[in-house]
Amino acid sequence: MKVRFLLFFLIGAAGAGTDQIAAQQYDPPGNDKEFERQYQERIKKDRLYGIYIPKNLDDALAQLDKLTSPESKLKFKAIPEDSVIAVMHNRLGQWMIVNWSFYEGSRLSHYLPRRYGRFFDSGLSPAPPRQTGSD
């Protein structure tokens, strides 16, 4: 299981198709109730802002494989094993956080901690604190 989880973060190479997909635009809710309402809507959708959101780990790996060019895969394989996490965290990891809506909520960000436990502590930056008004 650890190998699959590591592969989830490292399967793509730098960029992983970022030139093809625009970063999502997100308008944060004004309070906790609105955040929860939006979150519950978002986790049921297979697309957010026109971007396909994988449903589980296998689907995420398949999507990363589709998005990664053969040239990028070769570059990834050339990265020394002891530095691959440091190299990929600020590239692929951040791409996934933004495009797969990990902070705002998506079906993948909802699925992962329920299936594998809390995942933001495993290589991704911690979720930023939510700025909300009073309910």
Contacts in CASP RR format, 6 or more apart in sequence:
PFRMAT RR
TARGET T0000
AUTHOR 0000-0000-0000
METHOD contacts of the structure
MODEL  1
MKVRFLLFFLIGAAGAGTDQIAAQQYDPPGNDKEFERQYQERIKKDRLYG
IYIPKNLDDALAQLDKLTSPESKLKFKAIPEDSVIAVMHNRLGQWMIVNW
SFYEGSRLSHYLPRRYGRFFDSGLSPAPPRQTGSD
1 116 0 8 1.000
4 57 0 8 1.000
4 61 0 8 1.000
5 57 0 8 1.000
5 116 0 8 1.000
5 119 0 8 1.000
5 122 0 8 1.000
6 85 0 8 1.000
7 61 0 8 1.000
8 57 0 8 1.000
8 60 0 8 1.000
8 61 0 8 1.000
8 64 0 8 1.000
9 85 0 8 1.000
9 88 0 8 1.000
9 89 0 8 1.000
9 92 0 8 1.000
9 93 0 8 1.000
9 96 0 8 1.000
9 123 0 8 1.000
9 124 0 8 1.000
10 76 0 8 1.000
10 84 0 8 1.000
10 85 0 8 1.000
10 88 0 8 1.000
10 92 0 8 1.000
11 61 0 8 1.000
11 64 0 8 1.000
11 65 0 8 1.000
11 68 0 8 1.000
11 76 0 8 1.000
11 92 0 8 1.000
12 64 0 8 1.000
12 65 0 8 1.000
12 67 0 8 1.000
12 68 0 8 1.000
12 72 0 8 1.000
12 73 0 8 1.000
12 76 0 8 1.000
12 88 0 8 1.000
12 92 0 8 1.000
13 68 0 8 1.000
13 69 0 8 1.000
13 71 0 8 1.000
13 72 0 8 1.000
13 73 0 8 1.000
13 74 0 8 1.000
13 75 0 8 1.000
13 76 0 8 1.000
13 92 0 8 1.000
14 72 0 8 1.000
14 75 0 8 1.000
14 76 0 8 1.000
14 87 0 8 1.000
14 88 0 8 1.000
14 91 0 8 1.000
14 92 0 8 1.000
15 72 0 8 1.000
15 91 0 8 1.000
15 92 0 8 1.000
15 95 0 8 1.000
16 64 0 8 1.000
16 67 0 8 1.000
16 68 0 8 1.000
16 72 0 8 1.000
16 91 0 8 1.000
16 92 0 8 1.000
16 95 0 8 1.000
17 67 0 8 1.000
17 68 0 8 1.000
17 69 0 8 1.000
17 72 0 8 1.000
17 95 0 8 1.000
18 95 0 8 1.000
18 99 0 8 1.000
20 67 0 8 1.000
21 51 0 8 1.000
21 67 0 8 1.000
21 99 0 8 1.000
22 49 0 8 1.000
23 98 0 8 1.000
23 99 0 8 1.000
24 48 0 8 1.000
24 49 0 8 1.000
24 51 0 8 1.000
24 98 0 8 1.000
24 99 0 8 1.000
24 101 0 8 1.000
25 49 0 8 1.000
26 101 0 8 1.000
26 104 0 8 1.000
28 35 0 8 1.000
28 104 0 8 1.000
28 130 0 8 1.000
28 131 0 8 1.000
29 35 0 8 1.000
29 37 0 8 1.000
29 38 0 8 1.000
29 132 0 8 1.000
30 131 0 8 1.000
30 132 0 8 1.000
30 133 0 8 1.000
31 132 0 8 1.000
31 133 0 8 1.000
31 134 0 8 1.000
31 135 0 8 1.000
32 130 0 8 1.000
32 132 0 8 1.000
32 133 0 8 1.000
32 135 0 8 1.000
33 135 0 8 1.000
35 130 0 8 1.000
35 132 0 8 1.000
38 104 0 8 1.000
39 104 0 8 1.000
39 105 0 8 1.000
42 48 0 8 1.000
42 101 0 8 1.000
42 104 0 8 1.000
42 105 0 8 1.000
42 106 0 8 1.000
42 107 0 8 1.000
43 105 0 8 1.000
43 106 0 8 1.000
43 107 0 8 1.000
43 109 0 8 1.000
43 110 0 8 1.000
44 107 0 8 1.000
45 53 0 8 1.000
45 106 0 8 1.000
45 107 0 8 1.000
46 52 0 8 1.000
46 53 0 8 1.000
46 55 0 8 1.000
46 107 0 8 1.000
47 53 0 8 1.000
48 101 0 8 1.000
48 106 0 8 1.000
51 99 0 8 1.000
51 100 0 8 1.000
52 63 0 8 1.000
53 100 0 8 1.000
53 101 0 8 1.000
53 106 0 8 1.000
53 107 0 8 1.000
53 108 0 8 1.000
54 60 0 8 1.000
54 62 0 8 1.000
54 63 0 8 1.000
54 100 0 8 1.000
54 107 0 8 1.000
54 108 0 8 1.000
55 107 0 8 1.000
55 108 0 8 1.000
55 111 0 8 1.000
56 108 0 8 1.000
56 111 0 8 1.000
56 115 0 8 1.000
57 112 0 8 1.000
57 115 0 8 1.000
57 116 0 8 1.000
60 100 0 8 1.000
60 108 0 8 1.000
64 92 0 8 1.000
68 76 0 8 1.000
76 84 0 8 1.000
76 88 0 8 1.000
79 87 0 8 1.000
79 88 0 8 1.000
85 123 0 8 1.000
89 123 0 8 1.000
89 124 0 8 1.000
93 124 0 8 1.000
94 125 0 8 1.000
96 102 0 8 1.000
97 103 0 8 1.000
97 124 0 8 1.000
97 125 0 8 1.000
100 106 0 8 1.000
100 108 0 8 1.000
100 109 0 8 1.000
101 109 0 8 1.000
102 108 0 8 1.000
102 109 0 8 1.000
102 120 0 8 1.000
102 124 0 8 1.000
102 127 0 8 1.000
103 109 0 8 1.000
103 127 0 8 1.000
103 128 0 8 1.000
112 119 0 8 1.000
113 119 0 8 1.000
120 126 0 8 1.000
120 127 0 8 1.000
END
